[in-house]
Amino acid sequence: MNSKQTQLEQLIAPVVESLGFELWGMEYSMHRNTALLRIYIDRADGVLVEDCARVSRQVSSVMDVEDPISGEYTLEVSSPGMDRPLYTLDHYGQFVGANVKLRLRIAFEGRRKFSGLLKGVEGDEIVLEIDQEEYLLPFELIEKANVVPTF
């Protein structure tokens, strides 16, 4: 996580939590002259559209006062959904037994993309089973990971 994203998370997490939600994760990126701040909120009994709107209003108010992003930005607030992104080792631990798809920052054993059954977390490595073979993937190498929904 870069320093801007860390700064934003420290600003936003208390707002989200004060409204009764967990800050599941967030993504901050720059596109030309506009920034995108995407916030994922979660709660045990689910997240409604009205909840996202309420969190968005509160976060917008704090952002207006603190002004941590120079220039224009777009704020999106949503639930993580069924194909939820995984950001922390704890997230991986919560989804042991699920199928996940992930992309690494650099190649590991000649590849960057992996898709398989999440078998567990060992220290700071993710255990992924692909075609009856287990891979230990270092958490710090994971660029992006999502749960693959099953129907």
NORPEPE-V605331 format. One record per helix or strand. SS is the DSSP state (h for helix, s for strand). FROM is the first residue (numbers start at 1). LEN is the number of residues. If there is no record, write none. Layout:
BEGIN
ss from len
SS FROM LEN
SS FROM LEN
END
This chain:
BEGIN
ss from len
h 3 16
s 22 10
s 34 9
h 49 18
s 72 8
s 85 1
h 89 6
s 99 10
s 111 12
s 125 6
s 133 6
h 139 3
s 142 6
END
